[in-house]
Amino acid sequence: IGKNLGGETEYMAFFGSCQDYLMSGATRIGKTNALHVIIYNTLKYVPNAELYLVDFKQGVEFAPYAGLNHPAVKALAVESVPEFGYAVLRHIEDKIKAISELFISHSVKNWREYYEATGKVIPVTIVILDEFQHLFDTEVGKDCARIIEVIAKEGGAFNVHIILSTQSISNVNGLTPAAKDNIFGRMVFY
């Protein structure tokens, strides 16, 4: 995804302990560019990807994807309201439940075991919420926080991942402690 301060190439992978990411950085410092690199590389190199892109500020970040019509982009919200973000999160929670039932029917615990047992691939689902803190400004905020916690705690087994992006780390107060504890990937832009 780019170079670190030491000039070494940094990679992002959705396996192992870093399956979800929290990104923070002031405006005009590189956070949005990193999101575009992640989206571009996912569209180009991950054939079974499903992207859910939700932008909660003036629609400027994800607007370039509006006319793309790429089959991997399952939801694209520019100038989104928190209720739409909540609907996306509820959809992802339903997706996790459906995959869980599929795994139970095949007596497997995760997407890798499912592939080994059936030869079928569970798509890589990546939910990117830019300026996600706006979810917590509404009456659905607590349920949004609960679903984000579910994704952070359980999503990796189902090949479901989340990237939360914000301008200030102080904006994560709406997240549950368990969600914060289970989002191991941290990127700070300064």
Salt bridges, closest charged atoms under 4 A:
GLU50 OE1 - LYS95 NZ 2.56
GLU61 OE2 - LYS57 NZ 3.09
GLU93 OE2 - ARG146 NH1 2.60
GLU131 OE2 - LYS31 NZ 3.72
GLU131 OE2 - LYS57 NZ 3.93
ASP137 OD2 - HIS134 ND1 3.49
ASP143 OD1 - ARG146 NE 2.57
GLU149 OE2 - LYS153 NZ 3.48
